[in-house]
Amino acid sequence: MYHRNVCTVAPASLYAAAVKQVKPERGPVTALTSAGQDVGTSGVSDALSVEAVLASRTLLAVVARSMAAALEEVTLPQFRILVLLSAHGPLRTGTLAERAGVHPSTLSRASDRLVKGRWIRRIANCDSRREVLLKLTSKGARSVADVTTRRAQELDAVLVRVPSQQRRRVDEGFAAFSSAAGEDTGGDQLLLGLPPRAQGGPKFAMTVCSIWIGPGHTS
């Protein structure tokens, strides 16, 4: 099944402009109070649900801001291609289309634009010289790395403001939430231009912990 909205995105300039308007402050959560009145039947308090929604707003704002510069140069569907090639290495067009959740013809057109922009290039498959693979260029790899770095910096800027006496609790809360959510196998993260968890999971978590919990407390 293909993502029907995979190519339905605003121009990069409009998206970037919208990102600048994102304000993840703690404001009123409209329509949540009435919708959350029945949450207690699942064993989760209304207060916890509200806090989770507030945190999700901040995290989504971080994701959006970290991608703003990249989306001035490529579209979101094109950036997904860069993320996949960064995570999996050179891939056949058919394989890449399947992983991206788009039709091969759609992927082919997007790839042509990325090749023209020197974000990716076509190379011969060593195992089958008649087969062509798509591979990131240094420019494409740098774009993905810049977004990842910017995202980590954005998160660090928030985490360092957590009072030191609360940092262990926040760390445990993130770990518990991530474990309960499980691995994303449906490609939902890719729709936001996020890499597979395995690509940046433990290493990223270690970096964050060392910054806001302190060295020697990352286990």
C-alpha positions in Angstrom: 0.0 0.0 0.0 1.3 3.4 -0.9 1.1 6.5 1.2 -1.5 8.6 -0.6 -0.2 11.8 0.7 3.4 11.2 0.1 3.7 13.8 -2.6 1.0 16.2 -1.3 3.3 18.7 0.5 3.6 22.5 0.5 6.5 24.1 -1.3 9.6 24.1 0.8 9.6 27.8 1.3 6.1 27.8 2.6 6.8 24.9 4.9 9.9 26.7 6.3 7.9 29.8 6.9 5.2 27.9 8.8 7.9 26.2 10.9 9.1 29.5 12.1 5.6 30.1 13.5 5.7 27.0 15.7 5.7 27.9 19.3 5.9 24.9 21.6 5.1 26.8 24.8 2.8 25.4 27.3 -0.5 26.9 26.3 -4.1 25.8 26.7 -4.9 22.4 25.2 -8.2 23.0 23.5 -10.7 20.2 23.2 -8.5 17.9 25.2 -10.2 18.3 28.5 -13.6 17.1 27.3 -12.0 14.4 25.1 -9.8 13.2 27.9 -12.6 12.8 30.5 -12.8 9.1 29.7 -9.1 8.4 29.8 -9.3 7.2 33.3 -11.1 4.0 32.2 -7.8 2.9 30.6 -5.9 3.4 33.8 -4.2 6.6 32.6 -4.9 9.8 34.4 -6.2 12.9 32.6 -3.2 14.9 33.8 -0.7 12.4 32.3 -2.5 12.5 29.0 -2.4 16.3 28.9 1.3 16.3 29.7 2.0 13.8 27.0 0.2 15.9 24.4 2.1 19.0 25.6 5.4 17.1 25.3 4.5 15.9 21.8 3.8 19.4 20.6 7.3 20.4 21.7 8.9 17.4 20.1 7.1 17.9 16.8 8.2 21.5 16.8 11.8 20.3 17.3 11.4 18.0 14.3 10.0 20.7 12.1 12.6 23.3 13.0 15.5 20.8 12.4 14.2 20.2 8.9 13.4 23.8 7.9 16.7 24.5 6.2 16.8 21.2 4.3 13.3 21.7 3.0 14.3 25.0 1.5 16.3 22.9 -1.0 14.4 19.6 -1.4 10.8 18.5 -0.8 9.8 16.3 2.1 9.3 13.2 -0.2 12.8 13.9 -1.6 14.3 14.2 1.8 12.7 10.8 2.7 14.7 9.3 -0.1 17.9 10.8 1.3 17.1 9.4 4.7 16.5 5.9 3.4 19.7 5.9 1.4 21.6 7.2 4.4 20.1 4.4 6.6 20.4 1.5 4.1 23.1 2.4 1.7 22.8 2.1 -2.2 19.4 0.6 -3.2 17.7 -0.4 -6.4 14.9 1.9 -7.5 12.2 -0.7 -6.9 13.5 -1.5 -3.4 13.8 2.2 -2.6 10.2 2.8 -3.8 8.9 0.0 -1.7 10.7 1.2 1.4 9.4 4.8 0.8 5.9 3.5 0.2 5.5 5.1 -3.2 4.9 3.9 -6.7 8.2 3.2 -8.7 7.3 5.8 -11.3 6.9 8.4 -8.6 10.2 7.4 -7.1 11.9 7.5 -10.4 10.8 11.1 -11.1 11.9 12.2 -7.6 15.3 10.5 -8.1 15.8 12.3 -11.4 15.5 15.6 -9.6 17.8 14.5 -6.8 20.4 13.3 -9.3 20.1 16.6 -11.2 20.7 18.5 -7.9 23.6 16.2 -7.1 22.0 14.9 -3.9 22.2 11.3 -5.1 23.9 9.5 -8.0 23.4 6.3 -10.0 26.0 3.6 -9.8 26.4 0.2 -11.3 25.6 -2.8 -9.1 28.9 -4.8 -8.6 26.9 -8.0 -8.4 25.0 -7.2 -11.6 26.5 -4.7 -14.0 23.2 -4.3 -15.8 21.5 -3.2 -12.6 21.6 0.4 -11.4 21.6 1.5 -7.8 20.9 4.9 -6.2 23.5 6.2 -3.8 23.9 9.3 -1.6 26.5 11.8 -2.7 28.5 13.7 -0.1 26.1 16.6 -0.5 23.1 14.4 0.3 24.8 12.7 3.2 25.7 16.1 4.6 22.1 17.3 4.4 20.9 14.3 6.4 23.7 14.7 8.9 23.0 18.4 9.3 19.3 17.7 10.1 20.3 15.0 12.6 22.8 17.3 14.3 20.4 20.2 14.4 17.7 18.0 15.9 20.0 16.8 18.7 21.0 20.4 19.4 17.4 21.5 19.6 16.6 18.6 22.1 19.7 19.4 24.1 18.6 23.0 24.5 15.4 21.8 26.1 16.9 19.0 28.2 19.6 21.1 29.8 16.8 23.3 31.3 15.4 20.3 33.2 16.3 20.8 36.9 19.1 18.4 37.8 17.1 16.7 40.5 14.4 15.7 37.9 16.7 14.5 35.1 16.8 10.9 36.1 13.0 10.8 36.3 12.7 12.3 32.8 15.3 9.8 31.5 13.3 6.9 32.9 10.1 8.4 31.6 11.4 8.7 28.1 12.8 5.1 28.2 9.4 3.7 29.5 7.4 5.6 26.9 9.7 4.5 24.0 9.6 0.9 25.2 5.8 1.0 25.4 5.4 2.5 21.9 7.6 -0.2 20.4 9.4 -0.1 17.1 7.9 1.8 14.2 7.4 -0.9 11.5 4.9 0.9 9.4 7.1 3.8 8.2 5.2 6.5 10.2 8.5 8.1 11.3 9.6 8.2 7.7 6.6 10.4 6.8 8.2 13.1 9.0 11.7 12.5 7.5 12.9 10.6 10.6 15.5 7.8 10.2 14.9 4.3 11.5 15.4 4.1 15.2 18.3 1.7 14.8 20.3 4.3 12.9 20.5 6.8 15.8 19.0 5.1 18.8 21.5 4.0 21.4 24.2 6.4 20.3 21.8 9.3 20.4 20.4 8.3 23.7 23.9 8.1 25.2 24.7 11.6 23.9 21.6 13.1 25.5 22.1 11.3 28.8 25.7 12.4 29.1 24.7 16.0 28.6 21.7 16.4 30.9 22.2 13.6 33.4 26.0 13.8 33.7 29.0 11.6 32.7 29.1 8.2 34.3 25.3 7.9 34.5 24.3 6.6 31.1 23.6 3.0 31.9 
